[in-house]
Amino acid sequence: MTAPVPTASSPAIQLVLVRHAESLRNREGEKVAIDTGLTELGWRQAHAVAEWLAARYRPDALYSSDLIRSQQTAEVICNRLKLPLTIDDGLAEADFQYWDELPYRWERPMDVWADVWQPNPDVSPLYASFRARLRDALVRLLNGRTSGTLVAVTHGGAVGTLMRSLFGGHHLAVTTANTGVTQFTWERNHWRLEFHNSTAHLDSLTAPKQPAAAPTAAPAAPWANGQAATAIVKHYQRVAASDPGAGLGERELREMVRLASPRGSEQALDVATGTGAVALAFAPHVESVLGIDLSPAMLELAETERATRGINNVRFSLGQIGVAPLPENAFDIITCHDLLLYVADVPALFALFGRLLRPGGRVVMDELVGSDDPVKRATLEAIMLRRDPGMVEVLSAGEIEAALRSAGFRVARAERHTVTRDLDEWLERAAADEATRGAVRQMIEAGLDADAAGLNARWGREGTINFTETRVRLLAEREERPA
């Protein structure tokens, strides 16, 4: 249904209801838990509806239920509309089958015409309790308002029940699509339904596997390579489709946790979370983890793993750190793995880390580093960029440590380690096409004798090439700021 651009000739309250975007539960059914986060398509639906809302409304307030799928959808809208988000658990979907109590019992279409059935605790206790909870939530949203626009991200059952309750038609079965928009208007002492289940914003998403636009194309973070953002999203969409797995070994994850020395009650932020491997590894050792990433496709993999493992203190968010709003002085630990390859201004990023951390907070990272020889490092950059077009540069370990110190961190530990890679497997993990595979292989072969890229590349069995990454696993502590 196509929605009109809202207008108001007299003081009115516009109540705009948005059903959450597609969740894993919507797509997979009972194979996954009920309260799951968004799929790749769901994240793109959320961005589409956020743009649609921004073009038509200037909301005064934004609300969401407390369920994951609703909150994630609302956070995308919140970022686009630049509004604070209020969580109200009264907007949540019912966790019981209230619909079995509705009066769907007629033999012929017009038998419903004179039906006067009304819910009450005696004949429909589940439905009555759900309606009462939704009514209380609506009272809170409307409290003291005589005009304005309210946006509430909620659920299909909630939208249908509010519609039935406001207009007295409890015999109606109401269907709302993921991110379908419904608007009620309170004006001249009555409610008016403006439209229901508007989904025009989804027209551009009819091909779910089309390359996704970078969700943070505007505005860009000060350290970001704006042109690379779209390349990163497209690259990792291909990577996700190739089923990359966690990408990190158990030993690497244990070492990052060891280095952080988490204290159980702490809040962690995992930047460029990817498949969520680091975030999920920290989950048993902290109170909560927020994983943030640019790629909707990778976040779907992360959410699938979280739901499969039943980990409830991790949540994922789509966005670019510094663009997506994050509270300052809110985290005890910030983690990242192979983030710096994609960062154009590393000192500015580290300065943000310092603002996000509480006093005594720390950064734990595991990063690929290049040779101290600038020529070898430039050769490695060329190889990496051919494999992954979203990459910006490869730093040396010394450059990373210097950037941390300039941002007010003390480098407490810096542990160099190496990882041996099989070239073909490394390219497979990047979902490289044949042209890319051939070009990268040729570049590495050309520098075998002189170790031109600092990778110690060598021939293996049956014509394979093996090489060795040099990495740094690093712990940095935020220096106390002067009073």
C-alpha positions as CSV (number, residue, x, y, z in Angstrom):
1,M,0.0,0.0,0.0
2,T,1.4,3.4,-0.9
3,A,1.3,5.9,1.9
4,P,0.5,9.6,1.4
5,V,2.9,12.3,2.7
6,P,1.3,13.2,6.1
7,T,-0.2,16.6,6.6
8,A,-2.0,18.1,9.5
9,S,-4.5,21.0,9.3
10,S,-5.1,21.1,13.1
11,P,-3.3,19.8,16.1
12,A,-3.0,16.1,15.8
13,I,-1.0,13.2,17.1
14,Q,0.5,11.0,14.4
15,L,1.2,7.5,15.7
16,V,3.5,5.6,13.3
17,L,4.0,1.9,13.9
18,V,6.8,0.0,12.2
19,R,7.0,-3.8,12.3
20,H,10.6,-4.9,12.9
21,A,12.7,-6.1,10.0
22,E,13.2,-9.8,9.0
23,S,14.7,-11.8,11.9
24,L,16.3,-15.2,11.8
25,R,13.2,-16.6,13.5
26,N,11.0,-15.1,10.7
27,R,13.1,-16.8,8.1
28,E,14.1,-20.1,9.8
29,G,11.0,-20.7,11.9
30,E,11.3,-22.9,15.0
31,K,14.8,-24.1,14.1
32,V,16.1,-21.0,16.0
33,A,15.1,-19.2,19.2
34,I,12.2,-16.8,19.2
35,D,14.2,-13.7,20.3
36,T,16.8,-13.5,17.5
37,G,18.3,-10.6,15.6
38,L,18.1,-9.6,12.0
39,T,19.1,-11.3,8.8
40,E,21.2,-9.6,6.1
41,L,17.9,-8.8,4.3
42,G,16.5,-7.5,7.6
43,W,19.4,-5.1,8.1
44,R,18.8,-3.7,4.6
45,Q,15.0,-3.5,5.2
46,A,15.8,-1.5,8.4
47,H,17.9,1.0,6.4
48,A,15.3,1.2,3.7
49,V,12.5,2.0,6.1
50,A,14.7,4.5,8.0
51,E,15.3,6.4,4.8
52,W,11.6,6.3,4.0
53,L,10.6,7.6,7.4
54,A,13.2,10.4,7.2
55,A,11.8,11.6,3.9
56,R,8.2,11.9,5.3
57,Y,8.3,12.6,9.0
58,R,10.0,14.8,11.6
59,P,9.3,12.6,14.6
60,D,9.3,13.9,18.2
61,A,10.1,10.6,19.8
62,L,11.1,7.0,18.9
63,Y,10.2,3.9,20.8
64,S,10.9,0.2,20.5
65,S,10.0,-3.0,22.2
66,D,12.8,-4.7,24.2
67,L,13.1,-7.7,21.9
68,I,16.3,-8.0,19.8
69,R,14.7,-7.8,16.4
70,S,12.8,-4.7,17.3
71,Q,15.7,-2.9,19.0
72,Q,18.1,-3.6,16.1
73,T,15.5,-2.2,13.6
74,A,14.9,0.8,15.8
75,E,18.6,1.6,16.3
76,V,19.0,1.9,12.5
77,I,16.0,4.3,12.4
78,C,17.4,6.1,15.5
79,N,20.8,6.7,13.8
80,R,19.1,8.0,10.7
81,L,16.6,10.3,12.4
82,K,19.1,11.4,15.1
83,L,16.6,10.7,17.9
84,P,17.2,9.1,21.3
85,L,15.6,5.6,21.5
86,T,13.3,4.7,24.4
87,I,12.8,1.0,25.1
88,D,9.3,0.0,26.3
89,D,8.8,-3.6,27.0
90,G,5.0,-3.1,26.8
91,L,5.4,-3.0,23.0
92,A,6.8,-6.5,22.8
93,E,5.1,-9.4,21.0
94,A,3.1,-11.8,23.1
95,D,4.9,-15.0,24.0
96,F,1.6,-17.0,24.1
97,Q,-1.0,-18.0,21.5
98,Y,-3.6,-15.4,22.2
99,W,-4.9,-15.7,18.6
100,D,-6.6,-19.0,19.4
101,E,-9.1,-17.0,21.5
102,L,-10.1,-14.6,18.7
103,P,-13.6,-15.2,17.3
104,Y,-12.6,-16.7,13.9
105,R,-15.7,-19.0,13.6
106,W,-18.0,-17.8,10.8
107,E,-19.3,-20.0,8.1
108,R,-20.0,-17.3,5.5
109,P,-18.2,-14.0,4.7
110,M,-20.9,-11.7,5.9
111,D,-21.8,-13.6,9.1
112,V,-19.3,-11.2,10.8
113,W,-21.3,-8.1,10.0
114,A,-23.3,-7.9,13.2
115,D,-20.8,-9.7,15.4
116,V,-20.5,-7.9,18.8
117,W,-17.9,-10.1,20.4
118,Q,-15.7,-8.3,22.9
119,P,-12.6,-9.7,24.7
120,N,-12.6,-10.0,28.4
121,P,-10.6,-12.0,31.0
122,D,-13.2,-14.7,31.3
123,V,-13.6,-15.7,27.6
124,S,-10.2,-14.6,26.3
125,P,-7.7,-14.2,29.2
126,L,-4.5,-14.3,27.1
127,Y,-5.8,-11.8,24.5
128,A,-7.2,-9.6,27.3
129,S,-3.8,-9.5,29.1
130,F,-2.0,-8.8,25.8
131,R,-4.4,-5.9,25.0
132,A,-4.0,-4.5,28.6
133,R,-0.2,-4.5,28.3
134,L,-0.3,-2.7,24.9
135,R,-2.9,-0.2,26.2
136,D,-0.6,0.7,29.1
137,A,2.3,1.1,26.7
138,L,0.2,3.4,24.4
139,V,-0.8,5.4,27.5
140,R,2.8,5.9,28.3
141,L,3.7,7.0,24.7
142,L,0.8,9.4,24.5
143,N,1.0,10.8,28.0
144,G,0.5,14.6,28.0
145,R,0.7,14.9,24.3
146,T,-1.8,16.9,22.2
147,S,0.2,16.9,19.0
148,G,3.4,15.6,17.4
149,T,4.7,12.5,15.7
150,L,5.6,9.3,17.5
151,V,7.4,6.3,15.8
152,A,7.2,3.0,17.6
153,V,9.0,-0.1,16.3
154,T,7.0,-3.1,17.4
155,H,5.6,-6.5,16.1
156,G,3.0,-7.8,13.8
157,G,0.8,-9.0,16.7
158,A,1.0,-5.7,18.4
159,V,0.1,-3.7,15.3
160,G,-2.9,-6.0,14.7
161,T,-4.1,-5.9,18.3
162,L,-3.8,-2.1,18.5
163,M,-5.7,-1.8,15.2
164,R,-8.5,-4.1,16.4
165,S,-8.7,-2.4,19.8
166,L,-8.7,1.2,18.5
167,F,-11.5,0.4,16.0
168,G,-13.4,-2.3,17.8
169,G,-13.1,-5.0,15.2
170,H,-11.7,-8.0,17.0
171,H,-12.8,-10.3,14.3
172,L,-10.2,-8.9,11.9
173,A,-7.1,-10.9,11.1
174,V,-4.4,-8.2,10.5
175,T,-1.2,-9.0,8.5
176,T,1.8,-6.7,8.6
177,A,5.0,-7.3,6.6
178,N,8.5,-6.9,8.0
179,T,9.1,-3.1,8.2
180,G,5.5,-2.5,7.1
181,V,4.4,1.0,8.3
182,T,1.0,1.8,9.7
183,Q,-0.2,5.3,10.7
184,F,-3.0,6.2,13.1
185,T,-3.9,9.9,13.6
186,W,-5.7,11.3,16.7
187,E,-7.5,14.5,15.7
188,R,-10.8,16.1,16.5
189,N,-11.5,13.6,19.3
190,H,-11.3,10.4,17.2
191,W,-8.8,8.0,15.8
192,R,-8.3,7.8,12.1
193,L,-6.4,5.0,10.2
194,E,-4.3,6.8,7.5
195,F,-2.8,3.6,6.0
196,H,-1.7,0.2,7.0
197,N,1.3,-2.0,5.9
198,S,3.0,0.5,3.6
199,T,6.0,-1.3,2.1
200,A,7.0,0.9,-0.8
201,H,10.4,1.3,0.7
202,L,11.1,-2.4,0.0
203,D,10.7,-2.1,-3.8
204,S,14.5,-1.8,-4.2
205,L,15.1,-4.9,-2.2
206,T,13.2,-7.4,-4.3
207,A,16.5,-9.1,-5.2
208,P,17.9,-10.1,-1.8
209,K,21.3,-10.9,-3.0
210,Q,22.0,-7.7,-4.9
211,P,25.1,-5.8,-3.7
212,A,24.2,-3.8,-0.6
213,A,25.0,-0.1,-0.4
214,A,27.4,0.9,2.4
215,P,25.1,1.7,5.4
216,T,27.3,4.6,6.6
217,A,28.0,6.3,3.3
218,A,26.9,9.6,4.8
219,P,28.2,11.0,7.0
220,A,31.6,9.4,7.1
221,A,33.8,9.0,10.2
222,P,36.8,11.3,10.2
223,W,39.2,8.4,10.0
224,A,37.2,6.5,7.4
225,N,38.0,6.0,3.7
226,G,34.5,6.9,2.5
227,Q,35.1,5.3,-0.9
228,A,36.2,2.1,0.7
229,A,33.0,1.7,2.7
230,T,31.0,0.4,-0.2
231,A,33.9,-1.8,-1.3
232,I,34.1,-3.3,2.3
233,V,30.3,-4.1,2.3
234,K,30.4,-5.7,-1.1
235,H,33.6,-7.7,-0.3
236,Y,32.2,-9.1,2.9
237,Q,28.9,-9.9,1.2
238,R,30.8,-12.2,-1.1
239,V,32.8,-13.6,1.9
240,A,29.7,-14.3,3.9
241,A,28.1,-16.1,0.9
242,S,31.2,-18.4,0.8
243,D,30.5,-19.5,4.4
244,P,33.9,-18.4,5.9
245,G,33.4,-19.9,9.3
246,A,34.8,-18.1,12.4
247,G,38.1,-17.2,10.7
248,L,39.9,-17.4,14.0
249,G,41.3,-20.4,15.8
250,E,40.4,-21.2,19.4
251,R,44.0,-20.5,20.4
252,E,43.9,-17.0,19.0
253,L,40.7,-16.2,20.7
254,R,41.9,-17.6,24.1
255,E,45.0,-15.4,23.8
256,M,43.0,-12.3,23.2
257,V,40.8,-13.1,26.3
258,R,43.9,-13.8,28.3
259,L,45.5,-10.5,27.4
260,A,42.4,-8.6,28.3
261,S,42.1,-10.2,31.7
262,P,38.3,-9.5,31.8
263,R,36.8,-9.2,35.3
264,G,33.3,-10.6,34.9
265,S,31.2,-7.4,35.4
266,E,32.7,-5.4,32.6
267,Q,31.2,-4.1,29.3
268,A,33.0,-4.9,26.1
269,L,32.8,-3.4,22.6
270,D,34.0,-5.5,19.6
271,V,34.7,-3.3,16.6
272,A,34.4,-4.8,13.1
273,T,33.0,-7.9,14.7
274,G,32.5,-9.8,11.5
275,T,31.3,-13.3,12.3
276,G,31.3,-12.4,15.9
277,A,34.0,-14.8,16.9
278,V,35.8,-12.4,19.3
279,A,32.6,-11.0,20.8
280,L,31.3,-14.5,21.5
281,A,34.7,-15.6,22.9
282,F,34.5,-12.7,25.4
283,A,30.9,-13.4,26.4
284,P,31.5,-15.9,29.2
285,H,34.0,-13.5,30.8
286,V,32.2,-10.2,30.8
287,E,28.7,-8.8,31.6
288,S,27.9,-7.8,28.1
289,V,29.4,-7.4,24.6
290,L,28.3,-5.1,21.8
291,G,29.6,-6.1,18.4
292,I,29.4,-3.5,15.6
293,D,30.2,-4.0,11.9
294,L,29.6,-2.4,8.5
295,S,28.5,-5.7,6.8
296,P,24.8,-6.9,7.1
297,A,25.9,-10.2,5.7
298,M,28.6,-10.8,8.3
299,L,26.2,-9.7,11.1
300,E,23.8,-12.4,10.0
301,L,26.5,-15.0,10.4
302,A,27.3,-13.6,13.8
303,E,23.7,-13.6,14.9
304,T,23.2,-17.1,13.7
305,E,26.2,-18.3,15.7
306,R,25.0,-16.4,18.8
307,A,21.5,-17.9,18.6
308,T,22.8,-21.4,17.9
309,R,25.0,-21.2,21.0
310,G,22.3,-19.6,23.1
311,I,24.5,-16.7,24.2
312,N,22.3,-14.0,25.6
313,N,24.8,-11.3,26.7
314,V,26.0,-10.4,23.2
315,R,24.1,-8.2,20.8
316,F,25.1,-6.9,17.3
317,S,24.7,-3.6,15.7
318,L,25.1,-2.5,12.1
319,G,27.1,0.7,11.5
320,Q,30.5,2.4,11.5
321,I,32.0,3.2,14.8
322,G,32.0,7.0,15.2
323,V,28.9,7.3,13.0
324,A,26.7,5.0,14.9
325,P,26.1,6.8,18.3
326,L,27.9,5.1,21.2
327,P,27.9,6.4,24.7
328,E,31.2,7.8,26.0
329,N,32.9,6.4,29.1
330,A,30.7,3.3,28.7
331,F,33.0,0.4,28.0
332,D,35.7,-1.3,29.9
333,I,37.2,-3.3,27.0
334,I,37.4,-2.6,23.3
335,T,38.5,-5.4,21.1
336,C,39.3,-5.6,17.4
337,H,40.9,-8.1,15.0
338,D,42.2,-7.0,11.6
339,L,40.4,-3.6,11.9
340,L,43.3,-1.3,11.2
341,L,43.7,-2.5,7.6
342,Y,40.5,-0.6,6.8
343,V,41.2,2.6,8.7
344,A,42.5,5.8,7.0
345,D,43.3,7.8,10.2
346,V,44.3,5.4,12.9
347,P,45.2,8.0,15.6
348,A,41.8,9.6,15.2
349,L,40.2,6.1,15.7
350,F,42.3,5.5,18.8
351,A,41.3,8.9,20.2
352,L,37.6,7.8,19.9
353,F,38.5,4.6,21.7
354,G,39.8,6.7,24.5
355,R,36.5,8.6,24.7
356,L,34.4,5.4,24.7
357,L,36.4,3.7,27.5
358,R,36.0,4.3,31.2
359,P,39.0,5.3,33.2
360,G,41.3,2.3,33.4
361,G,39.7,0.8,30.2
362,R,41.8,-1.1,27.8
363,V,42.1,-2.0,24.1
364,V,42.9,-5.5,23.0
365,M,43.7,-6.1,19.3
366,D,45.2,-8.7,17.1
367,E,46.4,-7.1,13.9
368,L,48.3,-8.0,10.8
369,V,51.5,-5.9,10.6
370,G,53.9,-5.2,7.8
371,S,57.7,-5.1,7.7
372,D,59.6,-2.2,9.1
373,D,61.1,-1.9,5.6
374,P,58.7,0.6,3.8
375,V,59.3,-1.0,0.4
376,K,58.3,-4.5,1.6
377,R,55.3,-3.1,3.4
378,A,54.2,-1.3,0.2
379,T,54.5,-4.5,-1.7
380,L,52.4,-6.3,0.9
381,E,49.8,-3.5,0.7
382,A,49.5,-4.0,-3.0
383,I,48.9,-7.7,-2.6
384,M,46.3,-7.2,0.2
385,L,44.5,-4.5,-1.8
386,R,44.2,-6.8,-4.8
387,R,42.7,-9.5,-2.6
388,D,40.4,-7.0,-0.7
389,P,39.6,-3.7,-2.4
390,G,38.2,-2.1,0.8
391,M,41.6,-2.2,2.5
392,V,43.5,1.1,3.1
393,E,47.0,0.3,4.4
394,V,49.2,-2.1,6.3
395,L,50.9,-0.6,9.4
396,S,54.1,-1.7,11.1
397,A,53.9,-2.7,14.8
398,G,55.8,0.4,15.7
399,E,53.3,2.7,13.9
400,I,50.4,1.1,15.7
401,E,52.1,1.6,19.1
402,A,53.0,5.2,18.3
403,A,49.4,5.9,17.3
404,L,48.2,4.5,20.6
405,R,50.6,6.6,22.6
406,S,49.6,9.7,20.8
407,A,46.0,9.0,21.6
408,G,46.7,8.8,25.3
409,F,47.2,5.0,25.8
410,R,49.9,3.1,27.5
411,V,51.0,0.0,25.6
412,A,51.1,-2.6,28.4
413,R,51.9,-5.6,26.3
414,A,52.8,-6.2,22.6
415,E,53.3,-9.8,21.6
416,R,54.4,-10.6,18.1
417,H,53.3,-13.9,16.6
418,T,53.1,-15.5,13.3
419,V,50.5,-17.5,11.4
420,T,51.3,-19.7,8.4
421,R,48.8,-19.5,5.5
422,D,48.2,-21.6,2.5
423,L,47.8,-19.1,-0.4
424,D,44.9,-21.0,-2.1
425,E,43.0,-21.3,1.2
426,W,43.7,-17.6,2.0
427,L,42.3,-16.5,-1.3
428,E,39.3,-18.9,-0.9
429,R,38.5,-17.3,2.4
430,A,38.3,-13.9,0.7
431,A,35.9,-15.3,-2.0
432,A,38.4,-14.2,-4.6
433,D,37.4,-14.7,-8.2
434,E,39.7,-16.4,-10.7
435,A,41.2,-13.1,-12.0
436,T,42.1,-12.0,-8.4
437,R,43.5,-15.4,-7.5
438,G,45.7,-15.4,-10.6
439,A,46.9,-11.8,-10.0
440,V,47.7,-12.3,-6.3
441,R,49.5,-15.6,-7.0
442,Q,51.6,-13.9,-9.7
443,M,52.5,-11.0,-7.4
444,I,53.7,-13.4,-4.7
445,E,55.6,-15.6,-7.1
446,A,57.4,-12.6,-8.5
447,G,58.8,-11.8,-5.0
448,L,59.6,-15.3,-3.8
449,D,63.4,-15.1,-4.1
450,A,63.8,-11.6,-2.6
451,D,60.9,-12.0,0.0
452,A,59.6,-8.7,-1.6
453,A,56.5,-8.5,0.7
454,G,58.1,-9.7,3.9
455,L,55.9,-12.8,3.9
456,N,58.6,-15.5,3.8
457,A,56.6,-17.0,0.9
458,R,57.8,-20.4,-0.2
459,W,56.8,-23.3,-2.4
460,G,54.9,-26.1,-0.7
461,R,53.8,-29.5,-1.9
462,E,52.2,-30.0,-5.3
463,G,52.8,-26.5,-6.4
464,T,51.2,-24.8,-3.4
465,I,52.6,-21.6,-1.9
466,N,52.7,-21.0,1.8
467,F,53.5,-17.8,3.5
468,T,53.8,-16.4,7.0
469,E,51.8,-13.5,8.4
470,T,53.4,-11.4,11.1
471,R,50.9,-10.2,13.6
472,V,50.9,-8.2,16.8
473,R,48.6,-9.0,19.8
474,L,48.5,-5.9,21.9
475,L,47.1,-4.6,25.2
476,A,46.8,-0.8,25.7
477,E,45.4,0.9,28.7
478,R,43.8,4.3,28.7
479,E,45.9,6.8,30.6
480,E,44.1,8.7,33.4
481,R,43.1,12.1,32.2
482,P,44.1,15.1,34.3
483,A,41.2,16.5,36.4
